[in-house]
Amino acid sequence: MPAHIDKKYINILSSQLDSFSWKKDNLANCRCCICGDSQKKITKTRLYFYEKKNKYLVKCHNCGYASDIYGFMEKENPALFKEYRLELWKEKNTPVTNCTGKNDMLSMLKKPEFNKHQDLLKPLTCITNLPDNHPAVEFVKFRQIPKVNWKLLFYCKSFGEYARLLDPGNKECGYEERLIIPIFNKKGNVVAAQGRLISMHGEHNARTTLRYITVKADKSIDRLWYGMWRVNPKKRVYVVEGPIDSLFISNAIAMVGSGAMENIHKRFDNSNITYVLDNEPRNSNIAKYNKRLIEQGKDVCIWPNEIKEKDINDMIYRKSANEIKKLIDMNTFSGLEATLRLNKWRKS
């Protein structure tokens, strides 16, 4: 199993792993996503990735979990695992094994099946493949989106044409260039995409000047969630309002439309969840959503009065992602205390 493929997918998966870092060229570690690592010291990082005999292995020095990357990827990110398995399959004469011994080799080497929605990435260009002076690259730099997450973002020169690939009946979208944020299902297929305006070129009407436009390829999906299959439901999940905000906070998903908050996916039925709505105390809808969540017994982040920025992406200009996450944790409340904090927040 070629180590270079393992390492590539460890890097891709790293965005969902807390405190991940490479210690050496062939050694990395993070907080263990299997056991949660230390509950007393959040700086403990005892899950290690290391190279041995041309492949990478995983070992937790807290709970004793051990696997190769094949088994770890299959457990932690089924959508990314499908892509990883395909790349292994393409590597001729590459043996595919799992150190747990529970998988059947023939089924592993079976050629993966494809869904037509996977083709919906082909007309797009990943941000990582664009030159540094490209408008889309300049946009993600300006918004200070972590470079590790650029692989999740794409560029489209004519959004109207792309929208009609997603939904042939769509006649509303203009032909301006946009940053594309694909939304995947658990199989790794594109089921929708959100286009974020990066310029005002093209047709200037009310529709094309919207900053965000979401188009569904699969209309059978009632509510859309961004990043749902990248997060670990066994750890605390942060629910934020926008896909871009979710790229700054580890283990975060985003509502695509605030109405979805009451229909969170069953994948998170047993998860500890913090809802992090925008910091807009004068916005009656946000206040109403927060109030409804509190009444349902949910944990909500009520931003302190000294924070003036309206969302996480605005806060990132003067605070680090770790500082923002700590701020969220320190200002997460439920029940009567959440109600009192909400009332104070609304008067700020």
BATOR-673048 format. One record per residue (C-alpha): residue in three letters; x negated, y, z. Coordinates in steps of 0.02 Angstrom, whole numbers, plus 50000, padded with zeros to 5 digits. Layout:
(node ALA; (X; Y; Z));
...
! end
This chain:
(node MET; (50000; 50000; 50000));
(node PRO; (49902; 50155; 49941));
(node ALA; (49861; 50273; 50083));
(node HIS; (49881; 50426; 49972));
(node ILE; (50066; 50389; 49948));
(node ASP; (50090; 50361; 50134));
(node LYS; (50005; 50525; 50174));
(node LYS; (50109; 50619; 50045));
(node TYR; (50271; 50561; 50126));
(node ILE; (50208; 50590; 50302));
(node ASN; (50183; 50772; 50250));
(node ILE; (50358; 50781; 50176));
(node LEU; (50434; 50704; 50333));
(node SER; (50333; 50818; 50447));
(node SER; (50463; 50958; 50438));
(node GLN; (50580; 50854; 50547));
(node LEU; (50444; 50803; 50672));
(node ASP; (50415; 50913; 50825));
(node SER; (50240; 50983; 50849));
(node PHE; (50170; 50887; 50700));
(node SER; (49989; 50923; 50653));
(node TRP; (49841; 50840; 50569));
(node LYS; (49698; 50814; 50692));
(node LYS; (49581; 50741; 50561));
(node ASP; (49595; 50703; 50377));
(node ASN; (49670; 50532; 50417));
(node LEU; (49744; 50561; 50590));
(node ALA; (49902; 50657; 50638));
(node ASN; (50018; 50663; 50787));
(node CYS; (50182; 50736; 50848));
(node ARG; (50312; 50715; 50984));
(node CYS; (50386; 50540; 50975));
(node CYS; (50555; 50542; 50888));
(node ILE; (50590; 50365; 50950));
(node CYS; (50579; 50390; 51139));
(node GLY; (50583; 50580; 51145));
(node ASP; (50409; 50582; 51223));
(node SER; (50387; 50674; 51389));
(node GLN; (50542; 50758; 51458));
(node LYS; (50437; 50863; 51578));
(node LYS; (50303; 50927; 51460));
(node ILE; (50360; 50980; 51287));
(node THR; (50178; 50993; 51233));
(node LYS; (50153; 50804; 51244));
(node THR; (50125; 50730; 51071));
(node ARG; (50099; 50542; 51083));
(node LEU; (50161; 50475; 50916));
(node TYR; (50010; 50449; 50803));
(node PHE; (49990; 50421; 50616));
(node TYR; (49824; 50341; 50570));
(node GLU; (49746; 50258; 50418));
(node LYS; (49694; 50076; 50422));
(node LYS; (49651; 49963; 50275));
(node ASN; (49716; 50086; 50144));
(node LYS; (49884; 50119; 50226));
(node TYR; (49951; 50223; 50368));
(node LEU; (50020; 50152; 50530));
(node VAL; (50125; 50232; 50666));
(node LYS; (50100; 50206; 50852));
(node CYS; (50177; 50289; 51006));
(node HIS; (50065; 50288; 51160));
(node ASN; (50216; 50322; 51271));
(node CYS; (50350; 50194; 51223));
(node GLY; (50239; 50073; 51125));
(node TYR; (50335; 50090; 50960));
(node ALA; (50231; 50026; 50813));
(node SER; (50266; 50016; 50627));
(node ASP; (50196; 50052; 50456));
(node ILE; (50259; 50203; 50357));
(node TYR; (50381; 50094; 50260));
(node GLY; (50473; 50041; 50417));
(node PHE; (50460; 50212; 50500));
(node MET; (50527; 50303; 50346));
(node GLU; (50671; 50181; 50327));
(node LYS; (50723; 50213; 50507));
(node GLU; (50698; 50401; 50519));
(node ASN; (50749; 50467; 50348));
(node PRO; (50846; 50346; 50235));
(node ALA; (50863; 50476; 50096));
(node LEU; (50676; 50510; 50086));
(node PHE; (50642; 50324; 50107));
(node LYS; (50729; 50291; 49941));
(node GLU; (50610; 50410; 49851));
(node TYR; (50461; 50336; 49943));
(node ARG; (50511; 50158; 49893));
(node LEU; (50528; 50211; 49712));
(node GLU; (50352; 50282; 49711));
(node LEU; (50286; 50120; 49784));
(node TRP; (50380; 50021; 49654));
(node LYS; (50300; 50124; 49516));
(node GLU; (50128; 50086; 49585));
(node LYS; (50093; 49924; 49494));
(node ASN; (50038; 49774; 49595));
(node THR; (50063; 49868; 49758));
(node PRO; (50116; 49748; 49896));
(node VAL; (50259; 49820; 50000));
(node THR; (50262; 49754; 50178));
(node ASN; (50336; 49802; 50344));
(node CYS; (50238; 49763; 50501));
(node THR; (50399; 49716; 50590));
(node GLY; (50421; 49571; 50470));
(node LYS; (50608; 49599; 50462));
(node ASN; (50624; 49650; 50280));
(node ASP; (50632; 49537; 50130));
(node MET; (50492; 49575; 50006));
(node LEU; (50596; 49534; 49854));
(node SER; (50730; 49659; 49902));
(node MET; (50596; 49791; 49933));
(node LEU; (50523; 49769; 49759));
(node LYS; (50692; 49772; 49673));
(node LYS; (50704; 49919; 49555));
(node PRO; (50805; 50058; 49640));
(node GLU; (50974; 50105; 49570));
(node PHE; (51004; 50284; 49519));
(node ASN; (51153; 50398; 49533));
(node LYS; (51187; 50527; 49400));
(node HIS; (51178; 50665; 49530));
(node GLN; (50991; 50636; 49548));
(node ASP; (50973; 50711; 49375));
(node LEU; (51036; 50877; 49443));
(node LEU; (50862; 50922; 49503));
(node LYS; (50785; 50902; 49330));
(node PRO; (50836; 51074; 49261));
(node LEU; (50758; 51159; 49413));
(node THR; (50580; 51204; 49456));
(node CYS; (50519; 51172; 49633));
(node ILE; (50448; 51326; 49716));
(node THR; (50285; 51233; 49747));
(node ASN; (50260; 51220; 49558));
(node LEU; (50279; 51406; 49521));
(node PRO; (50136; 51533; 49510));
(node ASP; (50105; 51645; 49660));
(node ASN; (50167; 51800; 49571));
(node HIS; (50334; 51724; 49521));
(node PRO; (50487; 51819; 49591));
(node ALA; (50552; 51663; 49679));
(node VAL; (50384; 51632; 49763));
(node GLU; (50372; 51815; 49814));
(node PHE; (50547; 51801; 49887));
(node VAL; (50509; 51649; 49997));
(node LYS; (50346; 51732; 50052));
(node PHE; (50438; 51893; 50095));
(node ARG; (50568; 51795; 50195));
(node GLN; (50423; 51704; 50280));
(node ILE; (50497; 51532; 50247));
(node PRO; (50374; 51402; 50313));
(node LYS; (50268; 51335; 50170));
(node VAL; (50300; 51156; 50227));
(node ASN; (50482; 51181; 50175));
(node TRP; (50450; 51256; 50004));
(node LYS; (50470; 51082; 49931));
(node LEU; (50655; 51093; 49978));
(node LEU; (50683; 51251; 49873));
(node PHE; (50700; 51270; 49685));
(node TYR; (50711; 51404; 49553));
(node CYS; (50840; 51424; 49416));
(node LYS; (50826; 51554; 49279));
(node SER; (51010; 51548; 49231));
(node PHE; (51124; 51505; 49377));
(node GLY; (51281; 51505; 49270));
(node GLU; (51213; 51366; 49161));
(node TYR; (51159; 51265; 49311));
(node ALA; (51326; 51291; 49399));
(node ARG; (51415; 51215; 49249));
(node LEU; (51302; 51062; 49258));
(node LEU; (51362; 51039; 49437));
(node ASP; (51541; 51081; 49397));
(node PRO; (51589; 51087; 49212));
(node GLY; (51747; 51182; 49256));
(node ASN; (51653; 51325; 49337));
(node LYS; (51675; 51486; 49238));
(node GLU; (51642; 51614; 49374));
(node CYS; (51453; 51613; 49397));
(node GLY; (51345; 51735; 49302));
(node TYR; (51178; 51702; 49218));
(node GLU; (51060; 51786; 49341));
(node GLU; (50907; 51699; 49413));
(node ARG; (50927; 51624; 49586));
(node LEU; (50839; 51525; 49719));
(node ILE; (50924; 51355; 49726));
(node ILE; (50951; 51262; 49890));
(node PRO; (51011; 51085; 49845));
(node ILE; (51125; 50991; 49965));
(node PHE; (51100; 50802; 49968));
(node ASN; (51200; 50654; 50028));
(node LYS; (51124; 50511; 50128));
(node LYS; (51069; 50424; 49967));
(node GLY; (50965; 50575; 49917));
(node ASN; (51082; 50629; 49777));
(node VAL; (51128; 50811; 49746));
(node VAL; (51312; 50839; 49790));
(node ALA; (51309; 51030; 49792));
(node ALA; (51191; 51177; 49779));
(node GLN; (51184; 51352; 49849));
(node GLY; (51113; 51490; 49742));
(node ARG; (51029; 51635; 49832));
(node LEU; (51011; 51797; 49733));
(node ILE; (50830; 51851; 49710));
(node SER; (50862; 51991; 49584));
(node MET; (51007; 52093; 49517));
(node HIS; (50973; 52058; 49334));
(node GLY; (51106; 51984; 49225));
(node GLU; (51292; 52019; 49227));
(node HIS; (51339; 52150; 49355));
(node ASN; (51512; 52107; 49417));
(node ALA; (51580; 52068; 49589));
(node ARG; (51545; 51883; 49574));
(node THR; (51365; 51887; 49517));
(node THR; (51314; 52014; 49649));
(node LEU; (51359; 51896; 49791));
(node ARG; (51201; 51850; 49883));
(node TYR; (51254; 51668; 49904));
(node ILE; (51359; 51558; 49791));
(node THR; (51392; 51375; 49828));
(node VAL; (51446; 51254; 49692));
(node LYS; (51499; 51073; 49723));
(node ALA; (51455; 50930; 49608));
(node ASP; (51556; 50809; 49714));
(node LYS; (51724; 50888; 49753));
(node SER; (51778; 50741; 49859));
(node ILE; (51671; 50814; 49998));
(node ASP; (51780; 50929; 50101));
(node ARG; (51645; 51007; 50209));
(node LEU; (51462; 51033; 50167));
(node TRP; (51317; 51021; 50288));
(node TYR; (51139; 51065; 50242));
(node GLY; (50994; 50961; 50306));
(node MET; (51106; 50830; 50387));
(node TRP; (51000; 50682; 50331));
(node ARG; (50833; 50760; 50380));
(node VAL; (50869; 50780; 50565));
(node ASN; (50859; 50653; 50705));
(node PRO; (51031; 50633; 50789));
(node LYS; (50947; 50559; 50944));
(node LYS; (50866; 50727; 50981));
(node ARG; (50953; 50892; 51014));
(node VAL; (51027; 50958; 50852));
(node TYR; (51038; 51144; 50816));
(node VAL; (51184; 51200; 50708));
(node VAL; (51151; 51368; 50624));
(node GLU; (51251; 51469; 50499));
(node GLY; (51141; 51466; 50345));
(node PRO; (51025; 51342; 50256));
(node ILE; (50878; 51463; 50256));
(node ASP; (50894; 51491; 50445));
(node SER; (50885; 51302; 50469));
(node LEU; (50713; 51297; 50387));
(node PHE; (50635; 51389; 50534));
(node ILE; (50699; 51281; 50678));
(node SER; (50653; 51097; 50696));
(node ASN; (50798; 50973; 50695));
(node ALA; (50920; 51102; 50630));
(node ILE; (51067; 51085; 50512));
(node ALA; (51170; 51223; 50434));
(node MET; (51354; 51249; 50410));
(node VAL; (51397; 51293; 50231));
(node GLY; (51551; 51392; 50277));
(node SER; (51590; 51424; 50461));
(node GLY; (51753; 51327; 50454));
(node ALA; (51653; 51166; 50449));
(node MET; (51599; 51181; 50631));
(node GLU; (51753; 51088; 50693));
(node ASN; (51724; 50943; 50575));
(node ILE; (51546; 50896; 50615));
(node HIS; (51493; 50731; 50536));
(node LYS; (51517; 50570; 50634));
(node ARG; (51328; 50545; 50622));
(node PHE; (51317; 50667; 50767));
(node ASP; (51457; 50596; 50875));
(node ASN; (51333; 50552; 51013));
(node SER; (51213; 50696; 50987));
(node ASN; (51174; 50841; 51102));
(node ILE; (51216; 50993; 50995));
(node THR; (51183; 51179; 51014));
(node TYR; (51284; 51295; 50902));
(node VAL; (51184; 51448; 50851));
(node LEU; (51293; 51577; 50764));
(node ASP; (51232; 51743; 50698));
(node ASN; (51198; 51886; 50817));
(node GLU; (51341; 51999; 50762));
(node PRO; (51444; 52049; 50915));
(node ARG; (51554; 52165; 50811));
(node ASN; (51603; 52024; 50693));
(node SER; (51772; 51963; 50753));
(node ASN; (51758; 51798; 50658));
(node ILE; (51594; 51751; 50742));
(node ALA; (51664; 51798; 50912));
(node LYS; (51817; 51692; 50876));
(node TYR; (51713; 51543; 50821));
(node ASN; (51606; 51555; 50977));
(node LYS; (51760; 51564; 51087));
(node ARG; (51835; 51412; 51003));
(node LEU; (51675; 51312; 51026));
(node ILE; (51667; 51357; 51210));
(node GLU; (51848; 51303; 51233));
(node GLN; (51801; 51135; 51157));
(node GLY; (51662; 51113; 51286));
(node LYS; (51520; 51142; 51163));
(node ASP; (51348; 51215; 51200));
(node VAL; (51328; 51383; 51116));
(node CYS; (51185; 51507; 51102));
(node ILE; (51237; 51681; 51158));
(node TRP; (51100; 51799; 51104));
(node PRO; (51032; 51917; 51238));
(node ASN; (51073; 52102; 51218));
(node GLU; (50893; 52151; 51181));
(node ILE; (50896; 52051; 51018));
(node LYS; (50956; 52166; 50880));
(node GLU; (50921; 52059; 50725));
(node LYS; (51074; 51974; 50653));
(node ASP; (51002; 51802; 50616));
(node ILE; (50851; 51689; 50635));
(node ASN; (50774; 51742; 50470));
(node ASP; (50777; 51924; 50524));
(node MET; (50701; 51879; 50693));
(node ILE; (50555; 51787; 50613));
(node TYR; (50472; 51953; 50566));
(node ARG; (50428; 51988; 50747));
(node LYS; (50440; 51818; 50833));
(node SER; (50368; 51647; 50793));
(node ALA; (50481; 51499; 50757));
(node ASN; (50431; 51421; 50925));
(node GLU; (50474; 51582; 51016));
(node ILE; (50644; 51589; 50932));
(node LYS; (50680; 51408; 50976));
(node LYS; (50633; 51440; 51159));
(node LEU; (50745; 51594; 51156));
(node ILE; (50889; 51487; 51092));
(node ASP; (50861; 51356; 51227));
(node MET; (50852; 51487; 51364));
(node ASN; (51015; 51566; 51306));
(node THR; (51119; 51409; 51277));
(node PHE; (51274; 51400; 51387));
(node SER; (51437; 51308; 51405));
(node GLY; (51599; 51322; 51503));
(node LEU; (51635; 51474; 51613));
(node GLU; (51457; 51540; 51603));
(node ALA; (51466; 51538; 51412));
(node THR; (51630; 51636; 51419));
(node LEU; (51555; 51768; 51534));
(node ARG; (51401; 51783; 51424));
(node LEU; (51508; 51795; 51267));
(node ASN; (51612; 51936; 51342));
(node LYS; (51454; 52030; 51389));
(node TRP; (51380; 52000; 51217));
(node ARG; (51534; 52070; 51130));
(node LYS; (51516; 52232; 51227));
(node SER; (51332; 52254; 51183));
! end
